[in-house]
Amino acid sequence: MSYTQASSMAAEAAAAKYRDGVEGEAGAALAVVGLSADRAARETAIRDDMIRVAHRAGASIRQISDASGLGRKPVKAIVEAP
């Protein structure tokens, strides 16, 4: 795999954002936690968008709940959100 200098610098900057000056294993762990939280937030936003698409296309709350692993109340809240 090949990386450009720009992508390498972007990765270093993203990790440094969460390290907050902490070195060693603790700093590395903080970087992974922060980057993982960012990714989880993006994935959640995509999931919620697709839940709304499925509902508009005719899927029931129960069907979406079963497919997503979420309860019916959270699915209903996502569908009804502005």
PDB file as gemmi writes it, atoms N, CA and C in Angstrom:
CRYST1    1.000    1.000    1.000  90.00  90.00  90.00 P 1                      
ATOM      1  N   MET A   1       0.836  -1.163   0.000  1.00  0.00           N  
ATOM      2  CA  MET A   1       0.000   0.000   0.000  1.00  0.00           C  
ATOM      3  C   MET A   1       0.891   1.238   0.000  1.00  0.00           C  
ATOM      4  N   SER A   2       0.466   2.233  -0.706  1.00  0.00           N  
ATOM      5  CA  SER A   2       1.264   3.444  -0.832  1.00  0.00           C  
ATOM      6  C   SER A   2       0.493   4.642  -0.286  1.00  0.00           C  
ATOM      7  N   TYR A   3       1.186   5.491   0.455  1.00  0.00           N  
ATOM      8  CA  TYR A   3       0.569   6.671   1.037  1.00  0.00           C  
ATOM      9  C   TYR A   3       1.282   7.911   0.534  1.00  0.00           C  
ATOM     10  N   THR A   4       0.533   8.974   0.346  1.00  0.00           N  
ATOM     11  CA  THR A   4       1.149  10.239  -0.034  1.00  0.00           C  
ATOM     12  C   THR A   4       1.587  10.956   1.232  1.00  0.00           C  
ATOM     13  N   GLN A   5       2.435  11.921   1.069  1.00  0.00           N  
ATOM     14  CA  GLN A   5       2.874  12.693   2.228  1.00  0.00           C  
ATOM     15  C   GLN A   5       1.690  13.439   2.834  1.00  0.00           C  
ATOM     16  N   ALA A   6       0.787  13.919   1.988  1.00  0.00           N  
ATOM     17  CA  ALA A   6      -0.384  14.652   2.478  1.00  0.00           C  
ATOM     18  C   ALA A   6      -1.278  13.750   3.332  1.00  0.00           C  
ATOM     19  N   SER A   7      -1.521  12.514   2.879  1.00  0.00           N  
ATOM     20  CA  SER A   7      -2.380  11.623   3.655  1.00  0.00           C  
ATOM     21  C   SER A   7      -1.700  11.212   4.955  1.00  0.00           C  
ATOM     22  N   SER A   8      -0.385  11.057   4.920  1.00  0.00           N  
ATOM     23  CA  SER A   8       0.362  10.723   6.129  1.00  0.00           C  
ATOM     24  C   SER A   8       0.298  11.864   7.138  1.00  0.00           C  
ATOM     25  N   MET A   9       0.453  13.085   6.641  1.00  0.00           N  
ATOM     26  CA  MET A   9       0.385  14.256   7.531  1.00  0.00           C  
ATOM     27  C   MET A   9      -1.022  14.423   8.098  1.00  0.00           C  
ATOM     28  N   ALA A  10      -2.054  14.152   7.295  1.00  0.00           N  
ATOM     29  CA  ALA A  10      -3.430  14.249   7.774  1.00  0.00           C  
ATOM     30  C   ALA A  10      -3.692  13.228   8.880  1.00  0.00           C  
ATOM     31  N   ALA A  11      -3.178  12.023   8.721  1.00  0.00           N  
ATOM     32  CA  ALA A  11      -3.348  10.987   9.742  1.00  0.00           C  
ATOM     33  C   ALA A  11      -2.636  11.380  11.035  1.00  0.00           C  
ATOM     34  N   GLU A  12      -1.438  11.913  10.909  1.00  0.00           N  
ATOM     35  CA  GLU A  12      -0.694  12.356  12.099  1.00  0.00           C  
ATOM     36  C   GLU A  12      -1.432  13.481  12.821  1.00  0.00           C  
ATOM     37  N   ALA A  13      -1.990  14.423  12.058  1.00  0.00           N  
ATOM     38  CA  ALA A  13      -2.730  15.543  12.662  1.00  0.00           C  
ATOM     39  C   ALA A  13      -3.984  15.046  13.373  1.00  0.00           C  
ATOM     40  N   ALA A  14      -4.690  14.097  12.750  1.00  0.00           N  
ATOM     41  CA  ALA A  14      -5.905  13.548  13.366  1.00  0.00           C  
ATOM     42  C   ALA A  14      -5.573  12.840  14.672  1.00  0.00           C  
ATOM     43  N   ALA A  15      -4.501  12.065  14.679  1.00  0.00           N  
ATOM     44  CA  ALA A  15      -4.099  11.355  15.899  1.00  0.00           C  
ATOM     45  C   ALA A  15      -3.649  12.334  16.971  1.00  0.00           C  
ATOM     46  N   ALA A  16      -2.907  13.354  16.575  1.00  0.00           N  
ATOM     47  CA  ALA A  16      -2.404  14.344  17.541  1.00  0.00           C  
ATOM     48  C   ALA A  16      -3.544  15.102  18.204  1.00  0.00           C  
ATOM     49  N   LYS A  17      -4.638  15.288  17.482  1.00  0.00           N  
ATOM     50  CA  LYS A  17      -5.813  15.991  18.015  1.00  0.00           C  
ATOM     51  C   LYS A  17      -6.307  15.320  19.300  1.00  0.00           C  
ATOM     52  N   TYR A  18      -6.266  14.007  19.339  1.00  0.00           N  
ATOM     53  CA  TYR A  18      -6.789  13.272  20.497  1.00  0.00           C  
ATOM     54  C   TYR A  18      -5.725  12.924  21.526  1.00  0.00           C  
ATOM     55  N   ARG A  19      -4.475  12.917  21.122  1.00  0.00           N  
ATOM     56  CA  ARG A  19      -3.397  12.591  22.067  1.00  0.00           C  
ATOM     57  C   ARG A  19      -3.255  13.664  23.138  1.00  0.00           C  
ATOM     58  N   ASP A  20      -3.531  14.888  22.771  1.00  0.00           N  
ATOM     59  CA  ASP A  20      -3.478  16.020  23.699  1.00  0.00           C  
ATOM     60  C   ASP A  20      -2.142  16.078  24.437  1.00  0.00           C  
ATOM     61  N   GLY A  21      -1.061  15.797  23.714  1.00  0.00           N  
ATOM     62  CA  GLY A  21       0.274  15.890  24.301  1.00  0.00           C  
ATOM     63  C   GLY A  21       0.690  14.690  25.120  1.00  0.00           C  
ATOM     64  N   VAL A  22      -0.183  13.705  25.268  1.00  0.00           N  
ATOM     65  CA  VAL A  22       0.142  12.508  26.044  1.00  0.00           C  
ATOM     66  C   VAL A  22       0.974  11.582  25.167  1.00  0.00           C  
ATOM     67  N   GLU A  23       2.095  11.122  25.697  1.00  0.00           N  
ATOM     68  CA  GLU A  23       3.015  10.266  24.939  1.00  0.00           C  
ATOM     69  C   GLU A  23       2.791   8.794  25.265  1.00  0.00           C  
ATOM     70  N   GLY A  24       3.443   7.946  24.532  1.00  0.00           N  
ATOM     71  CA  GLY A  24       3.479   6.514  24.808  1.00  0.00           C  
ATOM     72  C   GLY A  24       2.159   5.805  24.560  1.00  0.00           C  
ATOM     73  N   GLU A  25       1.993   4.711  25.291  1.00  0.00           N  
ATOM     74  CA  GLU A  25       0.830   3.848  25.109  1.00  0.00           C  
ATOM     75  C   GLU A  25      -0.483   4.579  25.401  1.00  0.00           C  
ATOM     76  N   ALA A  26      -0.488   5.415  26.433  1.00  0.00           N  
ATOM     77  CA  ALA A  26      -1.704   6.152  26.779  1.00  0.00           C  
ATOM     78  C   ALA A  26      -2.092   7.111  25.652  1.00  0.00           C  
ATOM     79  N   GLY A  27      -1.126   7.801  25.067  1.00  0.00           N  
ATOM     80  CA  GLY A  27      -1.395   8.706  23.963  1.00  0.00           C  
ATOM     81  C   GLY A  27      -1.914   7.972  22.745  1.00  0.00           C  
ATOM     82  N   ALA A  28      -1.319   6.832  22.443  1.00  0.00           N  
ATOM     83  CA  ALA A  28      -1.773   6.023  21.310  1.00  0.00           C  
ATOM     84  C   ALA A  28      -3.199   5.538  21.544  1.00  0.00           C  
ATOM     85  N   ALA A  29      -3.478   5.107  22.767  1.00  0.00           N  
ATOM     86  CA  ALA A  29      -4.829   4.640  23.084  1.00  0.00           C  
ATOM     87  C   ALA A  29      -5.844   5.779  22.965  1.00  0.00           C  
ATOM     88  N   LEU A  30      -5.479   6.970  23.433  1.00  0.00           N  
ATOM     89  CA  LEU A  30      -6.378   8.122  23.302  1.00  0.00           C  
ATOM     90  C   LEU A  30      -6.657   8.439  21.837  1.00  0.00           C  
ATOM     91  N   ALA A  31      -5.644   8.346  21.000  1.00  0.00           N  
ATOM     92  CA  ALA A  31      -5.820   8.607  19.569  1.00  0.00           C  
ATOM     93  C   ALA A  31      -6.781   7.593  18.957  1.00  0.00           C  
ATOM     94  N   VAL A  32      -6.622   6.322  19.303  1.00  0.00           N  
ATOM     95  CA  VAL A  32      -7.508   5.287  18.763  1.00  0.00           C  
ATOM     96  C   VAL A  32      -8.937   5.495  19.249  1.00  0.00           C  
ATOM     97  N   VAL A  33      -9.104   5.820  20.516  1.00  0.00           N  
ATOM     98  CA  VAL A  33     -10.441   6.055  21.062  1.00  0.00           C  
ATOM     99  C   VAL A  33     -11.113   7.231  20.345  1.00  0.00           C  
ATOM    100  N   GLY A  34     -10.396   8.320  20.189  1.00  0.00           N  
ATOM    101  CA  GLY A  34     -10.966   9.494  19.523  1.00  0.00           C  
ATOM    102  C   GLY A  34     -11.305   9.243  18.072  1.00  0.00           C  
ATOM    103  N   LEU A  35     -10.402   8.608  17.353  1.00  0.00           N  
ATOM    104  CA  LEU A  35     -10.656   8.303  15.942  1.00  0.00           C  
ATOM    105  C   LEU A  35     -11.801   7.305  15.787  1.00  0.00           C  
ATOM    106  N   SER A  36     -11.884   6.345  16.701  1.00  0.00           N  
ATOM    107  CA  SER A  36     -12.984   5.375  16.667  1.00  0.00           C  
ATOM    108  C   SER A  36     -14.325   6.052  16.944  1.00  0.00           C  
ATOM    109  N   ALA A  37     -14.334   6.999  17.867  1.00  0.00           N  
ATOM    110  CA  ALA A  37     -15.564   7.734  18.168  1.00  0.00           C  
ATOM    111  C   ALA A  37     -16.017   8.541  16.958  1.00  0.00           C  
ATOM    112  N   ASP A  38     -15.072   9.159  16.258  1.00  0.00           N  
ATOM    113  CA  ASP A  38     -15.412   9.890  15.034  1.00  0.00           C  
ATOM    114  C   ASP A  38     -16.043   8.960  14.011  1.00  0.00           C  
ATOM    115  N   ARG A  39     -15.425   7.801  13.818  1.00  0.00           N  
ATOM    116  CA  ARG A  39     -15.938   6.847  12.839  1.00  0.00           C  
ATOM    117  C   ARG A  39     -17.321   6.341  13.237  1.00  0.00           C  
ATOM    118  N   ALA A  40     -17.511   6.049  14.521  1.00  0.00           N  
ATOM    119  CA  ALA A  40     -18.811   5.565  14.996  1.00  0.00           C  
ATOM    120  C   ALA A  40     -19.899   6.614  14.759  1.00  0.00           C  
ATOM    121  N   ALA A  41     -19.568   7.877  14.967  1.00  0.00           N  
ATOM    122  CA  ALA A  41     -20.544   8.947  14.729  1.00  0.00           C  
ATOM    123  C   ALA A  41     -20.931   9.013  13.255  1.00  0.00           C  
ATOM    124  N   ARG A  42     -19.955   8.877  12.372  1.00  0.00           N  
ATOM    125  CA  ARG A  42     -20.253   8.881  10.923  1.00  0.00           C  
ATOM    126  C   ARG A  42     -21.122   7.683  10.547  1.00  0.00           C  
ATOM    127  N   GLU A  43     -20.798   6.518  11.084  1.00  0.00           N  
ATOM    128  CA  GLU A  43     -21.570   5.308  10.789  1.00  0.00           C  
ATOM    129  C   GLU A  43     -23.002   5.423  11.308  1.00  0.00           C  
ATOM    130  N   THR A  44     -23.165   6.013  12.486  1.00  0.00           N  
ATOM    131  CA  THR A  44     -24.497   6.206  13.057  1.00  0.00           C  
ATOM    132  C   THR A  44     -25.327   7.140  12.185  1.00  0.00           C  
ATOM    133  N   ALA A  45     -24.710   8.197  11.697  1.00  0.00           N  
ATOM    134  CA  ALA A  45     -25.425   9.133  10.819  1.00  0.00           C  
ATOM    135  C   ALA A  45     -25.870   8.440   9.532  1.00  0.00           C  
ATOM    136  N   ILE A  46     -25.006   7.608   8.967  1.00  0.00           N  
ATOM    137  CA  ILE A  46     -25.364   6.860   7.756  1.00  0.00           C  
ATOM    138  C   ILE A  46     -26.498   5.893   8.052  1.00  0.00           C  
ATOM    139  N   ARG A  47     -26.391   5.166   9.164  1.00  0.00           N  
ATOM    140  CA  ARG A  47     -27.451   4.219   9.542  1.00  0.00           C  
ATOM    141  C   ARG A  47     -28.784   4.926   9.705  1.00  0.00           C  
ATOM    142  N   ASP A  48     -28.778   6.061  10.397  1.00  0.00           N  
ATOM    143  CA  ASP A  48     -30.021   6.794  10.617  1.00  0.00           C  
ATOM    144  C   ASP A  48     -30.616   7.284   9.302  1.00  0.00           C  
ATOM    145  N   ASP A  49     -29.785   7.754   8.394  1.00  0.00           N  
ATOM    146  CA  ASP A  49     -30.269   8.170   7.073  1.00  0.00           C  
ATOM    147  C   ASP A  49     -30.923   6.996   6.349  1.00  0.00           C  
ATOM    148  N   MET A  50     -30.301   5.835   6.413  1.00  0.00           N  
ATOM    149  CA  MET A  50     -30.844   4.665   5.719  1.00  0.00           C  
ATOM    150  C   MET A  50     -32.113   4.149   6.386  1.00  0.00           C  
ATOM    151  N   ILE A  51     -32.219   4.319   7.697  1.00  0.00           N  
ATOM    152  CA  ILE A  51     -33.466   3.963   8.393  1.00  0.00           C  
ATOM    153  C   ILE A  51     -34.601   4.829   7.855  1.00  0.00           C  
ATOM    154  N   ARG A  52     -34.346   6.131   7.700  1.00  0.00           N  
ATOM    155  CA  ARG A  52     -35.383   7.025   7.173  1.00  0.00           C  
ATOM    156  C   ARG A  52     -35.733   6.663   5.727  1.00  0.00           C  
ATOM    157  N   VAL A  53     -34.731   6.322   4.930  1.00  0.00           N  
ATOM    158  CA  VAL A  53     -34.982   5.907   3.540  1.00  0.00           C  
ATOM    159  C   VAL A  53     -35.839   4.644   3.520  1.00  0.00           C  
ATOM    160  N   ALA A  54     -35.483   3.662   4.321  1.00  0.00           N  
ATOM    161  CA  ALA A  54     -36.243   2.408   4.358  1.00  0.00           C  
ATOM    162  C   ALA A  54     -37.693   2.660   4.750  1.00  0.00           C  
ATOM    163  N   HIS A  55     -37.899   3.529   5.732  1.00  0.00           N  
ATOM    164  CA  HIS A  55     -39.260   3.813   6.188  1.00  0.00           C  
ATOM    165  C   HIS A  55     -40.052   4.530   5.097  1.00  0.00           C  
ATOM    166  N   ARG A  56     -39.438   5.516   4.447  1.00  0.00           N  
ATOM    167  CA  ARG A  56     -40.123   6.217   3.352  1.00  0.00           C  
ATOM    168  C   ARG A  56     -40.456   5.272   2.206  1.00  0.00           C  
ATOM    169  N   ALA A  57     -39.630   4.250   2.026  1.00  0.00           N  
ATOM    170  CA  ALA A  57     -39.845   3.282   0.944  1.00  0.00           C  
ATOM    171  C   ALA A  57     -40.871   2.214   1.313  1.00  0.00           C  
ATOM    172  N   GLY A  58     -41.357   2.241   2.554  1.00  0.00           N  
ATOM    173  CA  GLY A  58     -42.430   1.332   2.933  1.00  0.00           C  
ATOM    174  C   GLY A  58     -42.103   0.291   3.975  1.00  0.00           C  
ATOM    175  N   ALA A  59     -40.887   0.239   4.456  1.00  0.00           N  
ATOM    176  CA  ALA A  59     -40.540  -0.732   5.504  1.00  0.00           C  
ATOM    177  C   ALA A  59     -41.208  -0.316   6.814  1.00  0.00           C  
ATOM    178  N   SER A  60     -41.658  -1.293   7.566  1.00  0.00           N  
ATOM    179  CA  SER A  60     -42.300  -0.998   8.850  1.00  0.00           C  
ATOM    180  C   SER A  60     -41.254  -0.745   9.933  1.00  0.00           C  
ATOM    181  N   ILE A  61     -41.698  -0.127  11.002  1.00  0.00           N  
ATOM    182  CA  ILE A  61     -40.824   0.099  12.163  1.00  0.00           C  
ATOM    183  C   ILE A  61     -40.285  -1.236  12.667  1.00  0.00           C  
ATOM    184  N   ARG A  62     -41.135  -2.248  12.703  1.00  0.00           N  
ATOM    185  CA  ARG A  62     -40.711  -3.572  13.176  1.00  0.00           C  
ATOM    186  C   ARG A  62     -39.633  -4.159  12.269  1.00  0.00           C  
ATOM    187  N   GLN A  63     -39.821  -4.059  10.959  1.00  0.00           N  
ATOM    188  CA  GLN A  63     -38.827  -4.589  10.027  1.00  0.00           C  
ATOM    189  C   GLN A  63     -37.484  -3.879  10.195  1.00  0.00           C  
ATOM    190  N   ILE A  64     -37.544  -2.573  10.315  1.00  0.00           N  
ATOM    191  CA  ILE A  64     -36.312  -1.798  10.484  1.00  0.00           C  
ATOM    192  C   ILE A  64     -35.657  -2.135  11.812  1.00  0.00           C  
ATOM    193  N   SER A  65     -36.472  -2.275  12.851  1.00  0.00           N  
ATOM    194  CA  SER A  65     -35.958  -2.631  14.171  1.00  0.00           C  
ATOM    195  C   SER A  65     -35.231  -3.974  14.121  1.00  0.00           C  
ATOM    196  N   ASP A  66     -35.843  -4.955  13.473  1.00  0.00           N  
ATOM    197  CA  ASP A  66     -35.227  -6.275  13.360  1.00  0.00           C  
ATOM    198  C   ASP A  66     -33.909  -6.213  12.587  1.00  0.00           C  
ATOM    199  N   ALA A  67     -33.902  -5.457  11.496  1.00  0.00           N  
ATOM    200  CA  ALA A  67     -32.704  -5.382  10.650  1.00  0.00           C  
ATOM    201  C   ALA A  67     -31.571  -4.618  11.325  1.00  0.00           C  
ATOM    202  N   SER A  68     -31.916  -3.587  12.090  1.00  0.00           N  
ATOM    203  CA  SER A  68     -30.890  -2.722  12.678  1.00  0.00           C  
ATOM    204  C   SER A  68     -30.391  -3.192  14.035  1.00  0.00           C  
ATOM    205  N   GLY A  69     -31.188  -4.024  14.699  1.00  0.00           N  
ATOM    206  CA  GLY A  69     -30.826  -4.430  16.053  1.00  0.00           C  
ATOM    207  C   GLY A  69     -31.210  -3.404  17.100  1.00  0.00           C  
ATOM    208  N   LEU A  70     -31.907  -2.361  16.659  1.00  0.00           N  
ATOM    209  CA  LEU A  70     -32.392  -1.339  17.584  1.00  0.00           C  
ATOM    210  C   LEU A  70     -33.810  -1.679  18.014  1.00  0.00           C  
ATOM    211  N   GLY A  71     -34.210  -1.150  19.146  1.00  0.00           N  
ATOM    212  CA  GLY A  71     -35.585  -1.322  19.580  1.00  0.00           C  
ATOM    213  C   GLY A  71     -36.524  -0.472  18.729  1.00  0.00           C  
ATOM    214  N   ARG A  72     -37.799  -0.750  18.849  1.00  0.00           N  
ATOM    215  CA  ARG A  72     -38.780  -0.004  18.052  1.00  0.00           C  
ATOM    216  C   ARG A  72     -38.851   1.461  18.440  1.00  0.00           C  
ATOM    217  N   LYS A  73     -38.702   1.763  19.728  1.00  0.00           N  
ATOM    218  CA  LYS A  73     -38.754   3.164  20.156  1.00  0.00           C  
ATOM    219  C   LYS A  73     -37.626   3.995  19.539  1.00  0.00           C  
ATOM    220  N   PRO A  74     -36.383   3.523  19.576  1.00  0.00           N  
ATOM    221  CA  PRO A  74     -35.316   4.299  18.934  1.00  0.00           C  
ATOM    222  C   PRO A  74     -35.519   4.450  17.429  1.00  0.00           C  
ATOM    223  N   VAL A  75     -35.999   3.393  16.775  1.00  0.00           N  
ATOM    224  CA  VAL A  75     -36.251   3.484  15.335  1.00  0.00           C  
ATOM    225  C   VAL A  75     -37.324   4.515  15.062  1.00  0.00           C  
ATOM    226  N   LYS A  76     -38.399   4.478  15.844  1.00  0.00           N  
ATOM    227  CA  LYS A  76     -39.475   5.453  15.656  1.00  0.00           C  
ATOM    228  C   LYS A  76     -38.967   6.879  15.872  1.00  0.00           C  
ATOM    229  N   ALA A  77     -38.110   7.065  16.861  1.00  0.00           N  
ATOM    230  CA  ALA A  77     -37.546   8.392  17.131  1.00  0.00           C  
ATOM    231  C   ALA A  77     -36.675   8.863  15.952  1.00  0.00           C  
ATOM    232  N   ILE A  78     -35.925   7.957  15.356  1.00  0.00           N  
ATOM    233  CA  ILE A  78     -35.094   8.308  14.206  1.00  0.00           C  
ATOM    234  C   ILE A  78     -35.966   8.682  13.020  1.00  0.00           C  
ATOM    235  N   VAL A  79     -36.998   7.886  12.782  1.00  0.00           N  
ATOM    236  CA  VAL A  79     -37.893   8.141  11.652  1.00  0.00           C  
ATOM    237  C   VAL A  79     -38.608   9.479  11.816  1.00  0.00           C  
ATOM    238  N   GLU A  80     -38.977   9.814  13.032  1.00  0.00           N  
ATOM    239  CA  GLU A  80     -39.750  11.037  13.282  1.00  0.00           C  
ATOM    240  C   GLU A  80     -38.884  12.280  13.466  1.00  0.00           C  
ATOM    241  N   ALA A  81     -37.578  12.096  13.559  1.00  0.00           N  
ATOM    242  CA  ALA A  81     -36.675  13.251  13.743  1.00  0.00           C  
ATOM    243  C   ALA A  81     -36.699  14.138  12.499  1.00  0.00           C  
ATOM    244  N   PRO A  82     -36.543  15.439  12.701  1.00  0.00           N  
ATOM    245  CA  PRO A  82     -36.576  16.354  11.547  1.00  0.00           C  
ATOM    246  C   PRO A  82     -35.406  16.174  10.592  1.00  0.00           C  
TER     247      PRO A  82                                                      
END                                                                             
